[in-house]
Amino acid sequence: MSRYTAPFAPGGPAAVDAQIARRLLSIAMSKGGDYADLFYEYDVSGSYAYEDGILKAAGRSVSTGLGVRVRKGDATGYAYVEDFSVEAMERAAKTAAQIAEGAGSPAPVGLDPVDTADRYAVAALSLDLPGEQKRDLLARADAAARAADPRVQRVEASFAEQVREILIATSDGLLVRDRQPLLRIGVRVIVEKDGNRQSGSSGGGGRIGWDYFDGKTPEAHAREAVRQAVVMLDAREAPAGEMEVVLAPGDSGILLHEAVGHGLEADFNRKKTSNYSDHIGERVASDLCTVVDDATLANSRGSINVDDEGQVPERAVLIEQGILRGYMQDRQSSEFFHVTGTGNGRRESFKSHPMPRMTNTLLLAGPHDPEEIIRSVSKGVYASKFGGGQVDISNGDFVFSLTEGYLIEDGKLTAPLKGVNLIGNGPDVMRKVTMLGNDMELSDGIWTCGKEGQSVPVGVGCPTVKISGMTVGGTQIG
């Protein structure tokens, strides 16, 4: 059994049971709130940084507390404490209750425990393993990168781990617990040839234990980072202009996540600030495109057994064969739209209020062979790996940079390209999908999503995608 057990868990020093939760909820509802919930969290995180053969940094942190939310109409009262004494918890409940005025509502008659699936069963938490084992893991990555190519000048390897235990109780009678493990490895290298320096990176992980490294070794990540960097030594300047673009499977789903996914979060549509507002039932993409948000995938970085409002998520179909079917909902938005919630209410920590957030957002596979897709392009760009980007949620306009891309000439991948930026509009790009591969891949657990100052782990995925036209920002050629 792991030694990382929440203090509010059964048998813990500040164990919370249904009786305590009912009392706090009664106080939270005492001013006449419409709804209240309690969010207990215990978060233990560790990190290691290994640079140029030396463990440069190692750390561990613990965060624990209670957040109390009370809703009255469209208004929300929120308070949190990091102290599990009865006095402190009651004080937080009274503070959050001030959003309402008047006669109170009784506490729920009963709090019914919710049974959830176990989408990330872990035999042993990495946090339970000695730090030397993690240092040695990163040393293996460093050694493998240096052995892969003599042009390697610098190696940086990192490892991050976490276990998050939560308890949620709601005024409508839910009581649910979850333990969420998470780990991630990253390797970055710099190579140099004749004064030309290029970088490459690789990483992965998920809600999984140390057995992740049975299939994805640190050596494999190191060699992939070196491969990317070496390829870029011979990269040519990217062409510029409107052309066909093919997205590689897997991590290219980050473009879908940013340029389309955020616009499908219900709060933006409730406030009518999304390009998808008021378009349910209308065509918003090519009929090849079906987009889902799926929290149920085993061990994926974005998967959850329960969301941060106590709702059990299922796969939410957002776009079906090009038709907009729905949004990702939290409790407040689902009530506004009079629809069933999708279990997408997420928050960074007990200090934060929940909002609609993505989990694992995927463009599902299509009918085409990936090689056939590339053969169909006379001249275009193959987007293999994405870097940073910017998106305007209100209209879907985006700019993304590529860390690895190739020129497509006469149906073949030819020269590697540098300085590639993809410029476009999310809904417009979805309408221009003309071929969709049968090779859907899920990203290997590297992505974190930010929204209104809150960060949560997410997964992305897509097959090979052909887009009939997109603006490529590079070097103008005549």
N, C-alpha and C positions, 0 to 999 in steps of 0.2 A: 504493500500500500504506500502511496506517495506521502511524503511528510508535508506536502503543501496542501493543507486543508483549511478552508475558510473558517475564521473564528465564529461565524454565524451558522456554520453547518451543525447538524445534530452531533452532540457530544463536544462541541467547541466551547471556548470560554465565554462566548456571547451568543449562545445558540438561540436561534429565532424559530419559534413554532407558530402554529395557527393562532394561538391565543394572543401572543404578543403582536402579531401582524394585524389581527382584528382590532386590537386596542389602538394602534397607531393609525389605522385607516379610519376608525371612528373619530379620532381627533382631527384628521385631515379633512373629513367631511362635515365637521361640526359647524361650519359657517354657511353651509348650504351648497357646497360644490356639487357638480353633476357627476364627477368621476374622480377617483384618486388611485394612485398606485405607489408602491414601494419598490425601489430598485437597490438591492444590496450587491456589492461587488468586492471581490478579493482578487487582486491582480499581482502576480509575481513575474518579473521579467529579468532576463539575463542577456548580456551582450559581450562579444569578444571581437577585437580588431587585431589582425596580424598583418604586419607590413615589413617587407624586405627581410624576412627571416626572423622577426622578433614579434612577440606578443606585446603590442603597444598599449592595449587597454583591455580591461575586463571589469564588468560591473554587474550589480544585481540591485533591483529595486522592488519595493513592495508598496502597493497602493490599495487602500481599503476604505470603504465608506458606504453611506446610505443616501440615496436621492429620493425625495418625496415630491410627487407632482399632484397638483389639484387643478382640474379644469372646470371652468364655469363659462358656458357658451363658448365663444372663440378665445376667451382669455385663459391664460395658464399661470398658475403660481408654482414656483419651484424653489426648493431649498435642499441643501445637502450638509451632512456632517461626516467627520472622519472618526467619530467617537461612538461606540456602540452602547454606551450607558443609556439606561432608560430615560434619564433626564434629557440627554442630548437628542435622542431620537424623537422624543415628544416635542421638544422645542422646534425641531425641523418640521414636524407635522403641523404644528400651530402656525409656523411662519408661512408655509405653503398654503394653508387654509385661508389666509387673509385675502386671497384673490376674490373670495365670495363674501357676501354679507347676508345675514338673516339666519333663519332656523336651519339646523343641521339635519342631515340624513343619518339613519342608523347604519352601523357597520354591517357587512354581509352576515347572514345567518351562519353560513359555513364557507370555509375556504377549501375548495376541492383540489387535491394534488393532480397535476396534469402529467400524464404519461407521454413521453416523447421518444422518437426514434434515437438510435445511437449511430450518428453518421460519421463519428470520428473516434471509434474505440481505439485506445492506445494502450499497448501492453505495459510500456514503461515510459514515463515522461522524461524528456531529455534533461529537464531541470534536476532530476534525481541523480544524474550521472556526475562524476567528478569533473571539475574544470579542466584537469589535465587531458581528459579525453577530447574535449572540444578544442583545446590548444593543438593537440596532435592532429586532429582533423584538418585544421587550417594549415598546419605545417605540411601536411600531405599535399594540399592544393598548391602551396607555394613551390614545393619541390617539383611537382608535376608540370607546372607552368614553365619553370626554368629549364626543365629537361626537354620540353616540347620544341623549343626553338632558341638558338643562341642570340637572337635579336631581342629577346625579352629583357627589358631594362628595369622594370618595376612590377611588383606583384602586391596587390592588396586583397586580403581575404577577410570576410566577416561572417559572424554567426550570431543570430538573434533567436531567443526562445521565450516562450510565455505560457502561463496557464492562467486562465481567467475563470473564476467561479462566480456564478450569479444566482440570486434568489429574487423572484418577482412575486409580489402579491397585489391583487387588484380589488377594487371595491365591488366589482361584479363577480367576485368569488373564485378567481384563479390563484393557484399557488404552484409555482413551478421552479425547478432548479436546473442548472446546467453547468458542466465543466467543459471549457473550451481550450484545448491545447493548440499551440502554434509554434512553428519553427521555420527558419529561413537561412540559407547559406548564400553568400555572394562572393564572386571572384572577379577582380578587375585587373587587367594587365596593360602595360604600355610597352610597345616595341618600337625600335628605331632602326632605320636604314638610311645611310647617307644624309643624316640630318632630318629625315622625314619621320616624325613621331606619330603613332596612331594608337588608339586604345580599343580594347574589346572587353566584353563582360558576359558573365553567365551566372545564373542563380536559380534557386528553386526552393520548394518546401511545401508547406500546407499544414492542415490540422492532423498531424501525424507524429509518430515517435521516431526514435533513432533508427528504426528499420527503413526510413526513407533512404538512407545511404547504402542500403543493400542493392537498390536499383539505380540510384543516381549518386555515384561516388564523387568525392571532392576532386579526384583526378579527372573525371569526365568533365566537370564544370571548368576546371583549369584549362584543359585542352580546347574546349569550345571557346573560351575567352581568347586564347592565343590564336585560334583559327580566324576569328573575326578580325582581330587586330592585324594579322599578317595579310589577310585579304585586302584590307583598307590601305596597305602600303602601295598597292598598285592601282588604287581607285582613281578614276578620272572625274573631272568636274561634271556635275549633272547638267543635262540639257534643261531648257526652260520652255514652258508653253503648255497648251492643252494637249493631253495625250491619254491613251489607255493606261490603266494602272491595274496590276494584279497584286493582291494582298496575300501574303503567305499564311498558312493555317496557324492557329494558336494565338501567339501574342499580338497579332494584328487586331485581335478583338478589342484591344485598348482603344482603337479608333471608334469602334461601335460604342463602347462604354462611354466615352467622353462626348462624342458628337451626336449620339442618338439616345443613349441610356439615361443620361441626366434629364433630358427633356421628357422622359416617360415616368419620372418620379412625380407622384400625385400632388405634392405640395405646390410645385411649379404650375401645375394645371389647375389646381384649386384657386390659385392666385391669378391665373390666366397670364402667366409670364413665359409660358413655353410655346414653342412653335406647334406643338401637338394639341394645344388646348381646343376643346370643343370639336374634335375630329374623330371621336369614337365611331367605328363603323365605316370610315372612309378609307380609301386607298392612300397609303403614305409611303409605299415602297414597291419595288418590283415583286411580281407574284411568285418569284423564286424565294423570297425572304420570309422566314419565320424566326422571330426573336423571342427568347424566353429569359426569365430570370429564375434560376433554379438553385435554391438553397439546399437541396437534398442530395447533392453529389457527394459520394463518400470521400472523406479526407481532403476535400478541396479547401483552398485558403478562404474562400468566401462562404463556405457552408456553415449553417447553424441548425441546431436542433430546435431552438426556440428563439424568437426575436426578443428585443429588449423591452417589449411591452407584454410578454407572456404569451404571444400568439405562436402557434405551430405553423411554420411556413410550408407551402407546397409550391410546385413549379407554376409560376405565373406566366401565362401566354400573353405577350404584349402586342406583337404583330404576327398575324397568321396569314401566310401567303399574300403578303403585301397589305392586308387590311388591319387597321388599328383596332385591337380588341380591348385594351384596358391599360391601366397604369399600375405602378408599384405603390401599394397603399400601406400607410400606417393607420392606427386607430382613428385619429382625428379626420384624416382625409376620407377614409372609407365611410365614416358616418356622413360626411358632407355629400359624397357622391351616392349614398344609399346603396353601397355594394358590399360584398363580403371582403374582409381584409385579406391581404396576401402575405402577411407576416414579414413585412419589410421595414418595420419600425426599429431603427438601430441608433445607437449612441456610442460615443467614444468611451465614456466612463460614467460613473455615478454622478460626476459633476455636470453632466450634459443632459439636455432634454432630447428625447428621441425624435427622429424625423424619417421620412421615407428615404431609404438607401438601397442601393443594389447589393446583391450577394454574389452569385456567379451569373454574369450576363452573357448569353450565347446567341450567335447566329447559327441556326441549325444547318446540317449538311444538305446539299442539293444533289442533282443527278449527274454531274459532269466529272470526267476523269481529270485530275489536276494537270497531267501532261498535255491533255487535249486543250485545256484552257491556255496554257503558255503557247502552244503551237498556233493558236488562233490569233495571236498578236503579232502584227508586222513590225511595229515600233512602239515601245512603251517602257514602263518602269515596273520592276518587280520589287515590292516593299517587303523585306525580310524581317527587319528588327526596327522597332520604334523607340525613339527617345522621348523628349518632352513635347508638350503641345499646349495650345490655348484654344478655348472654346467659349463662344457666347451662347449661353443656354437659351436665351430668348428667341434666337433665330437659327441656331445650329451651325453658325459659321465657325470654321476651325482652321488652325495651322498646326501641322505636326512635322517634326523633323525625324529623319531616318538615321539610325546608327549603322544600318547595313541595307544596301539596296543594289540592284543590278539593272543594266540596260537589257531590254528585250529587243532583239533584232531578228526578223524573219523567223519568228517562232522559237528562238533559242535564247537562253540567258548568256550574255556575253560579258561586257566589262563591268566590274564593280564601280559604284558611283559614290561620290562624296558630296556633301553640301546639299542633300536632297530635302526639300520641304514640300509637303503635300498641302494644298490649299483648296478648301471647298466648303460645302454646306452639307451637314449630316443627312437631312431628309432628301436633298437633291441627289446625293451619292447613293442612297438606298434605292432611289428610283432608277438609277443607272446601272444597277447590277444586272449584267446580261448572262453571266455564267457563274455557277456555284458548285464548288467541288464536293465530292463525296467523302472528304477526308477531314471532317471536323475534329479539331484538337482543342483541348483545354490547356490554358497556360500553366506553367509549372510553378505556381505559387509565389509570384514576386510582387504583385501589385497592391498598392494602398491608395484608397480614394479619399480625397479631401472635399469637404462641403461645409460652408459656414464655420470654418475653423475646427471642425471635427474630422478626425481620420479614422477609417475602419478598413480592415483587410477585405479584399475582394478578389474574385476570380473572373477571368475573361476567356472567351474562346470563339473560334470561327473556323470554317473551312477555307480552302483557296477561293478567292473572290475576284472576279473580273469586273472592273468598273469601266464603262464605255468612254468616259471622259472626266479628267480631273486636272486642275491646274498644278503643274509641277514647277516649283520655284527653284531655279538653279542658275546656270550660266546661259545667257541668251546666245543662241548660235544661229548663224544666217545660212 
